[in-house]
Amino acid sequence: MSKEPTPSIQAIPADFLPPVAHRPTVVFALPELNYPTRLNAAFEFLDRPIAQGWGERVVYIDKGRRWTYRDLAGDANRLGNALLGLGIRPGDRVLLRLPDRIEQVVAILALIKIGAVAVPTFTLLRAPDLVYRAADTEAVAVIADARFLDAIEEARPNFTHIRHFIAVGQADRPGYRDYQSLVEGGRDSLAAAPTRPDDLALILYTSGSTGTPKGCIEQHSDLLAIADGFCTYLMPLGADDVIAGQPPIAFSMGVGFFLSYPLRFGVPAVLIEDKQPARMLDAIARYGVTIFGAVPTFFNMMAKTAEGQAGDFRTLRQMRSAGEALTPAIAEAVRARFGQPVRPAMGSTESLHIIASYHHDEPVRPNSFGRAVPGFEIKVRDPESFEERPRGEPGILTFRGPTGTKYWRKPDVQAKAVRQGWSILQDIMIMDEAGFGSYIGRTDDMIVSAGYNIAPTEVESVLAAHPAVLECACVGAPDPEGARTQIVKACIVLRPGIAESPDLARQIQADFKARAAPHLYPRVIEFLPALPKTPTGKVRRADLRKD
């Protein structure tokens, strides 16, 4: 006789969730992923470590203060009780507008523990962005840093469901409850809500680099699985490790580095609000950081900032990149400065974190993001027939494993994102005979010129090696001579102290011709003061194509 599924305590309308027919097949193939039918991620991150004797173990460093599991659990429990007292219930969504400080971690854990759903947002978002996310999630409350209330106030007349406004820090505005008072007034003990592994814990929005941001559902089991698979098998963490990095917690990579990894394995993470390269370099030297994560563009900026700068970075033993392709030029620049290779990865907000990368002591292959993380399967498929492509031939990336694509209130998009149980990413890749994948580009970023399909990364990797280039991005542009449907246009940010000029553009082009295939040649070079980027640091190519 079949066993009835455990009912959810979260009262979420069925049409807000992915249609059953288009949900990904979830595979828990590793023994570490054998989760019980009742699972609360906050209980696993707080109560279980304390029960096993880790109560006094430091798990976060925030502005010099060291937070233990017991410190963190105390604040999370008190805030959780206070939120229950305000009427926030399992399944309710709460918008967060907080920087990477301990208050954001506490708020996420408190919400997850009571069965509610945290919706972290980037502090750079404008009022229309907040209105969109609040309306899409039907959030009932917002918790915001007092320094970032202007956008909240601008958006407030258009909030339709938010009943409670909570400010962290001195707000000096009417209508806001004080976060610290709520924490201090709450009870110390809090029983975890009896959530299921597939109940909602977070809603993370895609960066919007390819269009309207989409809410991705992240379940309780997802938060555990991204650590239990990746860290256990590819990046084991030890008692002497310290984690830091560029991705914000509202970014899927940040969820791994600053929530799941430290809390699951008892390794301290350094929370840094001002994520500038110089601040990161200071943190590495000051706290003896051993594990560092960032998007490749940030690694490049950090390596160039460190040139000629005194600092002890010898504690670094693992540097991990994701979010965009790691070019050989950036990889070599980072290795030369820090003495360690950057190990690239493939992941997405849809997968919550990394689905392919390298073992911690495995040699890195040029232009390859590695192999499937244990617990995941990756197949390269034909976008039309969905048949698996032979090794060495390009196709779209599809995956299945303990996480998968689950869009919030987007049934039409969901139907296109999952096929036969496999999650589909709009990334074109090639897999070799050993299972190593190489990223070619997104289907919507490919440049078609004179019959050639050109991946922007092919051009960018050559340009990035030029000594005058700080960073660059390439897009397709109309051919002013009308000879081609498109030409390659390179948008370049020069290194400090180097002046733009037509002569410099010609010199960069001449250097390119000497080192790369003719069909990749950037026929137009535009110098920019900065590249347009998403809050996660990825280049907004769509903005460059508009120019």
N, C-alpha and C positions, 0 to 999 in steps of 0.2 A: 504494500500500500504506500502511495507517495506521501511524503511529508509536506504538510501545509507550510508555505513560506511565513517567516516571522513578520508580522505586520509592522509597518513603520509608525513611529510616533510623530513624524513630521507631517503636518497638514499642508501639503503642497499640491496645488491643482495638477491633475494629470496632464493637462495640455501645456504646462510649463516644462515638463520633462520630455526627454527624447521619446518618440513613438517606439513601442516595444519592437516592432518589425525592423527598425533601423538602429537598434542599439548594438554596440560592438560586442563581440564574443570575448568574455573575460576569462583569462586562463591563469590559474594560480599553480604553476608547474613546479615551483621550488618548495622545499619543506619549510623555509622561513616565511612563506606566504600562506600558510595554513591557518587562516584566521577563524575565530569562533563566530557563531551566528549573531551574537551580540558583541559589538565592538564600538568603543568610543575612543577616538584618537587622542583626546586630551587626557583621558585616564591612562592610556598607554604611555604618553609623553611625560606625565607628572606623577600620578599615584603609584604606578608600577615601579618606576625607578626609586622613589622614596621607600617603598616597601622592601626593595632589595638592598637597601643600605646606602643609596646614593644621595640622601637628603642634603648633605653638606658639600656635595661636589659642585664646583663652579660650572655653569652651563652658558652664561652670557657675561660679556664685558661691555658696559655701556658708559662712555665718558669716564673711564677709569674705575667705576664701581663694578664689583664682581658679584653676580647674582647666582645663588645656589638654587638647586631644585626646590628646596623648602621655601626660599624667598619668593620664587616665581609662583609656586603653588598657592602660597598664602594670598598674594595679590589677585591671582586668577580666580580663586574660590570666592574671595570677598566681592570682586567685581561681578562674578556670575550670579551671586545671590542678590546683589543690588539690581542687576538687569532683570532678574525674575520678579523682583519687587515692583519694577516699572511695568510689568505685564508682558515682557518679551518671552515668547514661548517657542518650543521646538518647531523648527521649520521657518521661523521668522528670519528675514534677511536684514542685516545691519551693515550700513555703508561705513567704511573706515577711510579717513583722510589724515593719515599719520605718517611721519617719516620713519626711517628705520631706527627706532628707539625701543626701549623695553616696553613702553606702553602699548605699542602695536602688538608685540608678542603676547602680552598679558590679555589684551582685548580679544585676539584671535582664539587663544586657549579658553578664555572664559565663555565665549560664544559657542565654541565647539562642545565644551563640557555640558552646557545646558541644552544641547541639541539644536541650537540656532545656527545660522549660516553667516559666516563673515564674508564681506565683499571688500577686499582691500583695493584701494585706488592709488594712482600715482599723485604725488603732491603737485606736480606740474599741470594737472588737468585744469581746464577752464570751467566756468559755470555751465555752459551747454553740455559738456562731457558729463558733469555730475548729474544734471537733470536727466540725461539719457539713461545713465546707469541706475539712478534711483527709480525712474519710471519702469525700466525693463525688469528690475528685480522686485519692484513694489516694496522697497525697503521701508521698515517701520521706524528706524532710528539711524542717527549718524553720530559717530564719534570722531571728532576732529581736533587737531592741534590748534591752539588758539592763534598761532601765527598764520594759519591758512584759512581763516574764516571769511575773508572777503569774497571768495568765490562761492562759499556756502550761502552767504547773505544775498549775493546776486542771484543765486539759483533758487533761494528759498520760496519765493512766490510761486514757483512752478513745481515745487514738490507736492505730490498729491497724496502720499501715504505716510510720510515721515511724521511721527508724533513726538519723538524725543530727540533733543539736541544736547549732546554732551561735549564739553570742551576740556581738553588737556592743557593745563596752564591757565594763566590769568586771562580770561576772555574779555572782561569789561563790556559785555554786551548783554542785554536782557534776553531771557528765554533759554539760556543755556544752563544745564546742570554741570556742576564741577566734578570732573573725573576723580580727583583725589578724595573729595568728600564721599563719593560713592564707594571708593575702595576702602576708605577708613571706616565707613559705617556698615559694611557688609559683614556677615558671619564668616568665621574662619573655615568651617567645614562645608563641603558641597559634594553631594553624591552625583556621579556622572549620569547623565541621561542614558536610558537603555537604547542607544541607537544601533542600527544595523551596519554591516560593512559597506553597503551601498547607499546609505543615507548621505545627504549632502553635508559637507563640512565647509567648503569654500566655493565661491564663484569668482573665477579669475577672468578678466577680459583680455582678449587678444590685443596686441599693440596697435592694431589699425594700420599697419604698414601696407596691407593689401586691400583696404576698404573699411567698411563700417565695423567697429569692434564687436566681437561676438563673445557672449558669456559662456565660459566653459565650466561645467560642473566637475568639482573635485570631491570625491567621496572620502569617508573615513579610512577605508582600506587603501585608497590611493596615497594618502599622506604617509602611511607606513611602508607601502610597497616600494616607493621610490628610494627609500633608504635601505630596506631589507634586501633588495636585489643589488642595486648599484654599489653601495658601500661594502656589503658583505663580500661580493665577488670581484669587484674591480678597484675599489679604493678603500681598503680596510683602514679604520680609524683606531688610533691608540691613545693611551692616557696622556701622552705628551703632545698631542696634536692641538693646534689652535686654528680656527677657521676664520677667514675674512674674504671680502670680495666686493665687486661692483654691483651685481644685480640686486635691485630692491626686492623686498619681500612681496610686493604686489606682482612681481614677475615670476613665472613658474620656476626658473632657475634659482631665484631667491628663496622660494618656498623650500627647496631642497637644502640649500646651503645654510639658511638661517632659521629654519624651523625643524624640518625632519631630521637632518643629519645630526645637529648638536643634541637635540632632545632624545633621539633614539639611542645614541651611543655615548652620551655623557661627555661630549667634547666641547669645550667653550668656543663660542662664536663671538667675534668682535663686531658690535653694531656701530656703524659709522653713518652719520646723517649726511655729511658733506662728502659726496663720493667723487672727489677730485683726485687725479693721479698722485699729487704730492701728499695728500692726506693718507692715501692708501700706502704709499711708501713709508711714511712715518709710522703707521700702524704695524706694518710688517716688522720694522726694526724694533719698535717699542715693545710689542707683545710677543715677539718670537713666532709670528704666523708661519704655519707649515703647509696649510691648504689654502689655495687662493683660486677664486673663480671669477671670470669676467667674459664679456663678449670680445672677439678679436680686436675690434677697433680700440677698445679701452686698453688692452694689453699693449698695442702699438704705442698709444699715447703714454702709457706708464713707462715703457722702455725708453722712449725718447726723453721723458722728464728726468729719468734716472741717469742719463748720460752726464758724466762729470760730477755726479752728486755723491757725496760720501754717505755711506749707509751700509749696515750689515744685513744682507738679505740671504745669508747662508742657511737660515732655518727653513727656507722654502724647500719642500720636497715634492709637492704636487701642485701643478697649475693646470686648471681645466677651463676650456672655452666652449661656448655654445652660442646659439642665437644667430650666427651667420658663419660663412665659410672662413676658415683660417688659411690665409695665403702663405706660401713658402717664405716670402719676404718678411712678414710679421713673425712667423715662427722662428726664423733665424735671428732676427733682431732681439727677440725676447730671450732666446737661448744664450746669445752672446752676452747679454747684460746680466742675466740672473743665474746662468749656469744650469738651468733645468729646461727640459722641453715643455712646450704647451701641449697638453693632450686634448685634442678636439673631440667634440661630441655632436651627435644629432639628437634633437629633441624639439618639443613644441609645447605651447600652452595646452593643446588638445591631449597630449600624452602626459601632461603635468611636468614631466622632467625628461631625463635622458633615456633614450631607447638604444643608442649605439655609442660606443666609445672604446677606450683602450684599458687594459689591465694596468695597474699602477707601475709596473716595471717593464712593460712591453714596449719595444721600439716603435716609434711613430713613423708611419709611412707618409711620404709627401702627398698632399692633396687628398688624403683619406681620413674620414671621421671615425674609422674603426669598425668593429663588428657589433652585432646585437648584444645588448646587455643580457646576461643570463635571466631567463624568465620571459624574454620577448622573442618573437619571431619577426623577421623583416623579409619582405619579398618585393622584387622589382617587377612591375606589371605593365602591360600595355594599357594605356588609358581608355581605349575603346573596347577591346575584347575582354579585358581584365585577366587575360592569360599571363602566366608568369613568363618573364623575358629570360632568354638564355644569359648565362653569365657573360659579362663584358658588353652587353647591349643596354642602352639607356631605356628608362621607363619611369613611371611614377612610384613613389615610395608608399608602401602599405605595411601596416604592422598590426600585431595583436599580442596581448600579454595581460598583466595584472591591471593595466590602465587602458583607456581607449577614449575616442572622441565622443563627447556627450555635450551637445549644445543646449543651452537654456533658451527655451521659447523660440526655437528656430527649426521647426519641423522640416521645412523645405531644404534648408542648408544641411540638416542632419541626414536627410535621405540621400544626398549627394556625397556625404562624407564617410559613410559606412556602407560597405558592399560585401555580402556573404560573410558578415561578421568581422571583416577586416577594416580597420581605420585607414583612411586615405589622406595623405598629405600632398599638397600641390608642389612637391619638390621632385625634380628630375635627378636621378642618380644612376650610377652604374655599380654593380657588385662583381668583384672578381671571384676566381675559383676558390679562394680561401675564405670568402665571406666578408672581405673588407669592402666597405662602401665608399664611393667618391661622389661628392655633391657637384652637380652641374649647374643648377639654378632652379628658380621657381618657374613654373609654366608661364606665369604672367610677366616674368622679367626677361625672358629670352629676347635677344635682338636678332632679327632676320635681315641680313644684308647680303645682296648679290647671291642669294641662294644658300648662304651659310647660316646655320643656327649658332649664334654666339652667346655663350654664358658670360654675363658681366664679370664674374669672378676671374675668368681667363685673362681679361684685359687688366683688371685691377691688380692682379698679382704681379704683373710686369711693371706697371706704373709705380706701385708702392716701393719698388726697389730703388727708384731714382732718389738721389740724396736731397733734392729740393722738395719732395712730396711728403707732407705730413699724413694726409689721408685722401682717399679718392673714391668715387663711385661712378659707374658707367651706365648709361641708358641709351635706348634707341632714339634717334631724332630724324626728322625729315632731311632728305638730301637736298641742299640748296641748289645743286646742279641738276637735279631730277634724274640722275643716272641710275639711282638705286631707290628701292622702297624705303630703306632706312640706312643710316650710317651710325657708327659708334661715336657717341659724345661722352667725353670724359670731364667730370666735374672734380676739380682738384683744389684742395686746401694746402697752401704752402707752409713750410716750416717757418717759425718766427725769425724775422730778420731778413727774409728773402722777398724781394719785390717782384710782383708779376709784371710781365712784359710780353709782347709778341715774340721777341727773340727767345725768351725762355720757353714759351709754348713750342716753338719750332725745335728747340734743342731737346725737349722732352719727347717730341714725336720722332726725332731722328734717333734718339737712344732706343726708343721702342722698336723702330724698324730694324735696328741692328740685333735685337734680341728676341723677336717674336714673329709668328707667322703673319704674312701680309694681310690676310683677311680679317685679322683682329685689330688692325691699325685704327686708332681713334682720330678720325678726320676733323673733329672739332674738339677743342679744349677750352673749357671755361673755368676761370679761377674764381673761387668763392671764399668769403671769410670763414664760413662754416658750412657743414653739410646738414640738411634738415634731418632730424632724427626723432624716433619715438622715445618715450620716457625710459625704455629699456636699453637705449643706445643703438638700436638698429636704424639703418639709413632708410628714409622715406623716399624710395625711388619714384613713387607716383608724383611727389612734389617736384622732383627734378624733371620728370617728363612733361610737366605743365609749362615749364619755362621755354 
